[in-house]
Amino acid sequence: MIKIKRVYEENGKFFAVSDQSPFYPDGKGGQLGDRGKIGPANVLNVQETSEHEIVHILDRFIEPGEYDCVIDQLRQKDIATQHTAQHILSASFLKVAQAGTVSFHMGEESSTIDLDMPQLTIETLKASEELANEIVRKCVDVEILQLDREEAEKMNLRKALSEKVADLVRIVKIDDFDTSACGGYHVKNTGEIGVIKVVSWEKTKGSLTRVYFLAGNRAVKDYNKKVLVLRELSKLLTSSIDQMQDRIEGLLNKIKDQASLIKSLSEELAKVLHEKLETHRFKGYTVSTYEGLDEVAYSLTKYFQTDLLICKTSEGYLFASKGIDCSKLIEALKKELPGTGGGGARRGTFKTTASWKELLLTTEKFLEVI
């Protein structure tokens, strides 16, 4: 049961405010918030205000009053799994590499911890992940303790208590492996987590390393997806998974060689074509045009000898000139023809649905004022 004291609408969303709520707020302690229903309305988000009111963002209006509510238990279980996994993984990195957790964020798809270490090695990652999963496999009970601050500070806490923490402290204790102050959801036994897997990491905020991890069903779903992807890639590459990296590297090197060859051939073709391009005379200017391969068009910008070169490419029209300001010309064209583009004085691009005829007529019109 929940008592809603007021409801208001803002930008098409409905906000139901209560003094107390069984719904856990989003972002509190880095954790995701609960979802479910309040009466007939679906709960889309939950926020706690600075005045300690709980605001439920709903998909429809409800009158103030008392309502039965239903909390999504599967989501809550997933949140508990990810949160306990974070405690275990943070403790593992601390034990293996003396790397403390600076912050934690739980997302809908994956979760992150920011570690106080400038670089994460594969060896440290493997050792920390293996230690974390060892605690999972041991099926250790997770204890929730309510202690006064003085008692809590006597425990071997992974992180010192903040000055903001009240006199009564909620402690999450995972055997002798980790003891932390936390108000979030947790599993009752580490075996419920199933598996913890780090899926990515990156440097962030200077000297910190951000680690992305999955636990429980999230990790299993991710594994299943990657198995299917690797299976399809293995078919496409006619290669076993063990040989796949070498196969891909070989293909990439072949593509680079072919790209280099195409560029060289385009250069040679451009040298021959630049004297044979179709040429137009507009207002005392000579304008040459080309429609064909993109690589040849880009190479022609080095060899053309007319006042202006216009090439039609897969991305639109390419302009090049040694004397006409292409940026001013394109800006003028945009005022009369539909399209987008820009560039510098010597070269620019214009993407438009206009035909060659429309483009050339409009170019002729504006050349005399550029």
C-alpha positions in Angstrom: 0.0 0.0 0.0 1.2 3.5 -0.8 -0.2 6.9 0.0 0.0 9.5 -2.7 -0.3 13.0 -1.3 -0.3 15.0 -4.6 -0.1 14.4 -8.4 1.0 16.9 -11.1 1.6 16.8 -14.8 4.6 18.2 -16.6 5.6 17.7 -20.3 3.1 14.9 -20.7 4.3 13.0 -17.7 2.6 12.5 -14.4 4.4 12.8 -11.1 2.9 11.2 -8.0 4.5 12.4 -4.7 4.6 10.5 -1.4 6.5 10.8 1.9 7.3 7.1 1.9 7.4 4.4 -0.8 8.2 0.7 -1.2 9.8 1.7 -4.6 13.6 2.1 -4.4 14.7 5.4 -6.1 16.8 5.5 -9.3 20.4 6.5 -8.8 20.5 6.1 -5.0 23.8 4.5 -4.2 24.4 4.0 -7.9 21.6 1.5 -8.1 18.7 1.3 -10.6 15.2 2.1 -9.2 12.2 -0.2 -8.9 9.4 -0.5 -11.5 5.9 -1.8 -11.2 2.4 -0.4 -10.8 0.6 2.0 -8.5 -3.0 1.3 -8.9 -3.7 1.3 -12.6 -0.6 3.3 -13.5 2.8 2.0 -14.6 5.9 3.4 -12.7 8.4 4.6 -15.3 11.0 6.1 -12.9 11.4 6.9 -9.2 13.3 9.9 -7.7 14.1 11.1 -4.2 14.0 14.8 -3.7 16.3 16.9 -1.5 13.3 17.2 0.9 13.2 13.4 1.1 10.0 13.1 -0.8 9.6 10.2 -3.3 8.4 11.2 -6.7 7.0 8.4 -9.0 6.9 9.2 -12.7 3.8 7.5 -14.1 2.3 6.8 -17.5 -1.1 8.1 -16.5 -2.9 10.4 -14.1 -4.2 9.1 -10.8 -6.0 11.0 -8.0 -4.2 11.5 -4.7 -5.0 8.8 -2.2 -4.1 5.3 -1.1 -3.3 2.6 -3.6 -2.2 -1.0 -3.8 1.2 -1.3 -5.6 3.0 -4.1 -7.3 6.8 -4.2 -7.7 8.5 -6.0 -10.5 10.2 -8.8 -8.6 12.3 -10.1 -11.6 13.8 -6.6 -12.1 14.4 -6.3 -8.3 16.2 -9.7 -8.4 18.4 -8.6 -11.3 19.3 -5.4 -9.4 20.2 -7.4 -6.3 22.4 -9.7 -8.5 24.3 -6.8 -10.2 24.7 -4.9 -6.9 26.2 -7.8 -4.9 28.4 -8.7 -7.9 29.7 -5.1 -7.7 30.6 -5.5 -4.1 32.5 -8.8 -4.8 34.2 -7.4 -7.9 35.3 -4.2 -6.1 36.7 -6.2 -3.2 38.5 -8.5 -5.7 40.3 -5.6 -7.5 41.3 -4.2 -4.1 42.7 -7.5 -2.9 44.5 -8.3 -6.2 45.8 -4.8 -7.2 45.1 -2.5 -4.3 42.7 -0.6 -6.6 39.8 1.0 -4.8 36.4 1.7 -6.2 35.8 5.4 -6.6 32.3 5.2 -8.0 29.7 2.7 -9.2 26.8 3.0 -11.7 24.3 0.4 -12.6 22.7 0.6 -16.0 19.8 -1.1 -17.7 22.2 -3.1 -19.9 25.5 -3.2 -18.0 27.1 -1.7 -14.9 30.4 0.1 -14.3 32.9 0.6 -11.5 35.5 3.3 -11.7 38.8 2.0 -10.2 41.6 4.1 -8.8 44.2 2.8 -11.2 45.6 4.4 -14.3 46.0 1.1 -16.3 44.3 -2.3 -16.1 46.4 -5.2 -17.3 45.0 -8.5 -18.6 46.8 -10.3 -15.8 45.1 -8.1 -13.1 41.7 -8.4 -14.8 41.9 -12.2 -15.0 43.1 -12.6 -11.4 40.4 -10.2 -10.1 37.6 -11.8 -12.1 38.6 -15.3 -11.1 38.7 -14.3 -7.4 35.3 -12.8 -7.7 33.8 -15.9 -9.3 35.5 -18.1 -6.7 33.4 -16.2 -4.1 30.3 -16.8 -6.2 31.0 -20.6 -6.5 31.6 -20.9 -2.7 27.9 -19.9 -2.2 28.7 -17.6 0.8 25.8 -16.1 2.7 25.3 -12.3 2.4 24.4 -10.8 5.8 22.6 -7.5 6.2 23.4 -5.9 9.6 21.9 -2.8 11.2 24.6 -1.3 13.5 25.1 2.1 15.2 27.9 4.1 13.7 30.4 3.4 16.4 29.9 -0.4 16.0 30.1 -0.1 12.2 33.4 1.8 12.3 35.0 -1.0 14.3 34.4 -3.4 11.4 36.8 -4.0 8.6 35.0 -1.8 6.1 36.2 -1.7 2.5 35.5 2.1 2.4 35.4 4.5 5.4 31.9 5.8 6.3 30.9 9.2 4.9 30.2 12.1 7.3 26.7 12.1 5.8 25.9 8.6 7.1 23.4 8.6 9.9 23.9 7.0 13.4 22.3 3.8 12.2 24.3 2.1 9.5 23.2 -0.7 7.1 26.1 -3.1 6.6 26.4 -5.7 3.8 28.8 -8.5 4.9 30.0 -11.2 2.5 31.7 -13.6 4.9 35.2 -12.3 5.6 35.7 -11.3 2.0 33.9 -7.9 1.9 32.2 -5.6 4.4 30.6 -2.4 3.1 28.0 0.2 4.2 25.1 0.0 1.6 21.4 0.7 1.5 20.7 -1.2 -1.8 19.3 -4.6 -2.8 21.5 -7.7 -2.4 21.1 -11.5 -2.9 21.0 -13.7 0.2 23.7 -16.0 -1.1 26.6 -15.4 -3.6 25.6 -18.6 -5.4 22.5 -16.8 -6.7 24.7 -14.6 -8.8 25.9 -17.5 -11.0 28.7 -15.7 -12.8 30.4 -12.3 -12.9 32.0 -11.2 -16.2 34.0 -8.1 -17.2 33.1 -7.2 -20.8 35.1 -4.0 -21.4 37.2 -1.4 -19.8 38.6 2.1 -20.6 40.6 4.9 -19.1 38.5 7.7 -17.7 38.9 11.0 -15.8 42.7 11.0 -16.1 44.0 8.4 -13.6 40.9 6.1 -13.3 39.9 3.0 -15.2 36.2 2.3 -15.9 35.3 -1.4 -15.9 32.0 -2.6 -17.5 30.6 -5.9 -16.1 27.6 -8.2 -16.2 26.3 -10.7 -13.7 23.7 -13.5 -13.6 21.3 -13.6 -16.5 22.8 -10.5 -18.0 26.1 -12.3 -18.4 24.4 -15.5 -19.8 22.4 -13.5 -22.4 25.5 -11.7 -23.4 27.4 -15.0 -23.8 24.6 -16.5 -25.8 24.6 -13.5 -28.2 28.3 -13.6 -28.7 28.3 -17.3 -29.3 25.7 -16.9 -32.1 27.7 -13.9 -33.6 30.9 -15.9 -33.6 29.2 -18.9 -35.1 27.9 -16.8 -38.0 31.3 -15.1 -38.5 32.9 -18.4 -38.5 30.7 -19.5 -41.4 31.2 -16.3 -43.3 35.0 -16.5 -42.9 35.2 -20.2 -43.4 37.3 -20.3 -40.4 37.3 -21.9 -36.9 36.9 -19.5 -34.0 40.6 -20.1 -33.0 41.7 -19.1 -36.4 39.3 -16.2 -36.8 41.7 -13.4 -35.6 44.4 -14.4 -38.1 41.7 -14.7 -40.9 40.3 -11.2 -40.2 43.8 -9.6 -40.0 44.6 -11.2 -43.3 41.4 -9.8 -44.9 42.0 -6.4 -43.5 45.5 -6.3 -44.9 44.2 -7.4 -48.3 41.5 -4.6 -48.2 44.2 -2.0 -47.4 46.4 -3.3 -50.3 43.4 -3.1 -52.7 42.4 0.4 -51.4 46.0 1.5 -52.1 45.9 0.0 -55.6 42.5 1.7 -56.3 43.9 5.0 -55.2 47.0 4.6 -57.4 44.9 3.7 -60.4 42.5 6.6 -59.8 45.5 8.9 -59.8 46.7 7.6 -63.1 43.2 7.8 -64.6 42.7 11.4 -63.4 46.0 12.4 -65.0 44.6 11.2 -68.4 41.0 12.4 -67.9 41.6 16.0 -66.7 42.3 17.1 -70.3 39.2 15.3 -71.7 36.5 16.5 -69.2 33.3 18.1 -70.5 33.8 21.9 -70.2 31.2 24.7 -70.0 31.8 28.4 -70.3 29.9 30.6 -67.8 30.4 34.4 -67.5 34.0 34.2 -68.6 34.8 31.2 -66.4 35.5 27.6 -67.6 33.8 24.9 -65.6 34.7 21.2 -66.1 32.4 18.4 -64.9 32.8 14.7 -64.1 30.5 11.9 -63.0 32.0 8.6 -62.1 34.1 6.9 -59.5 34.5 8.8 -56.2 38.3 8.1 -56.0 38.8 9.5 -59.5 36.8 12.6 -58.6 39.0 13.2 -55.6 42.1 12.7 -57.6 40.9 15.1 -60.3 40.9 18.0 -57.8 44.8 17.8 -58.1 44.9 17.9 -61.9 42.1 20.0 -63.4 43.1 23.1 -65.3 39.8 25.0 -65.6 38.5 27.8 -63.3 36.1 25.4 -61.5 35.7 21.6 -61.3 32.3 20.0 -60.3 32.2 16.2 -59.8 29.1 14.2 -58.9 30.0 11.6 -56.3 28.1 9.1 -54.2 27.8 11.8 -51.5 26.7 14.7 -53.6 28.6 17.3 -55.7 32.3 18.0 -55.1 33.5 21.5 -56.0 37.2 22.5 -56.5 38.8 25.8 -57.7 42.0 27.7 -57.6 40.4 31.1 -58.0 36.7 30.9 -57.1 35.7 30.8 -53.4 33.9 27.4 -53.2 32.5 28.1 -49.8 30.8 31.3 -51.0 29.5 29.5 -54.1 28.0 26.7 -52.1 26.4 29.1 -49.6 24.8 30.9 -52.6 23.6 27.6 -54.1 22.0 26.6 -50.8 19.8 29.7 -51.0 18.2 28.5 -54.2 18.5 24.7 -54.3 17.5 22.2 -51.5 20.5 20.7 -49.9 23.3 20.9 -47.3 27.0 21.4 -47.6 30.0 23.7 -47.1 33.8 23.7 -47.2 36.7 25.9 -47.7 37.8 28.4 -50.3 39.5 25.8 -52.5 37.2 22.8 -52.0 33.7 22.0 -50.8 30.8 19.6 -51.1 27.1 20.1 -51.7 24.5 17.4 -51.1 21.3 18.1 -53.1 18.5 16.4 -55.0 19.0 18.9 -57.8 19.9 17.5 -61.3 23.1 18.3 -63.2 21.1 20.8 -65.3 19.6 22.6 -62.3 23.0 22.7 -60.6 24.9 24.1 -63.6 22.2 26.7 -64.4 22.2 27.9 -60.8 26.0 27.9 -60.7 26.2 30.0 -63.8 23.7 32.5 -62.2 25.9 32.9 -59.1 29.4 32.9 -60.6 29.2 36.5 -61.7 28.5 37.6 -58.1 31.0 35.4 -56.3 
